[in-house]
Amino acid sequence: MHRIHLKLIAMAVFWASSYPLGRHLAQFHVPAVVAGLRLAFATSFLLMLALASGQLRQAFNARVVAHFALLGATGFCVHNLLMMVALQFTQANTGAVINGGIPLMVVLLDFLIFRRRIPALGLVGVLMGCLGTAVVVTHGDVLAAFAHGIGRGETLFLIAISGWAIYSIAGRPLFALMPPLAVTTYACLAGLILMSPITLSQWAEAAPLRDDWRLVLMIGVQALFSMSLGFVWYFEGVKAIGAMNTSMYANLVPVVAIGLSAATLGERPDGSLLIGAGLVIGGLLVVNRAQSRLDKP
């Protein structure tokens, strides 16, 4: 059992590494190529893994294909691509904390679209998370944002997490029909196909990045562990220790990302970021607690 906990810790570290890596690669100004390469490496590995385990034998119809196109567009074109674009305009640690609010957005969308009830305790957690996100995107000056708006990077991150929240909700019917590995593989493949024209549009400009084999290798390794094995380990965790316990490890991502950003990029978190991160993570813990009570018979 201890092996799954080690895998989940590794998952959190590699998910967190996406932010400092994306920020480092932002200097090349080819976010579509960075996002496309990550997705290409991840999809290739997932295809090999899914084929080896015999999990790509599902029947398809037009509705299922359209469903996967939606997952590819929201989860990988919107989220993956906009995250890389956003990191050109804001710090990695800021983006990681904003991204940590995805589960809170899922809860809100569930309520707004499906009228899924939010327990009173869960509502407190959502409000904490929203306040924390507001503190982070405004760098502690929430009132000034009403007059001057928020930064471009922070805005793009908010749109990006909306994409992943939609992906999380839209994927539920497919996860009920197919193994998680198959769903993730087909969604990645759909995203790769949809993103290819955008990636190719920046391909020539990306020569300095593509010519450095160490950077390409870094992108490939990070994609392998975060977008491929990370998903596999997450679902292994859900199966072994339950969704609630597994989600606790995902909550580590903003914390680890802040540490990695400080160590690799020299980004020192200010007070507003730490306060916002505390509120977001605290809100997630409260929401998870409320959901666990709701799920009990």
Sequence and secondary structure as in RCSB ss.txt:
>XXXX:A:sequence
MHRIHLKLIAMAVFWASSYPLGRHLAQFHVPAVVAGLRLAFATSFLLMLALASGQLRQAFNARVVAHFALLGATG
FCVHNLLMMVALQFTQANTGAVINGGIPLMVVLLDFLIFRRRIPALGLVGVLMGCLGTAVVVTHGDVLAAFAHGI
GRGETLFLIAISGWAIYSIAGRPLFALMPPLAVTTYACLAGLILMSPITLSQWAEAAPLRDDWRLVLMIGVQALF
SMSLGFVWYFEGVKAIGAMNTSMYANLVPVVAIGLSAATLGERPDGSLLIGAGLVIGGLLVVNRAQSRLDKP
>XXXX:A:secstr
 HHHHHHHHHHHHHHHHHHHHHHHHGGG  HHHHHHHHHHHHHHHHHHHHHHTT       HHHHHHHHHHIIII
IIIIIIHHHHHTTTS HHHHHHHHTTHHHHHHHHHHHHH     HHHHHHHHHHHHHHHHHHTTT HHHHHHH  
 HHHHHHHHHHHHHHHHHHHTHHHHHHS HHHHHHHHHHHHHHHHHHHHHHTTGGGHHHHT HHHHHHHHHHHII
IIIHHHHHHHHHHHHH HHHHHHHHTHHHHHHHHHHHHHH     HHHHHHHHHHHHHHHHHHHHHHHHH  
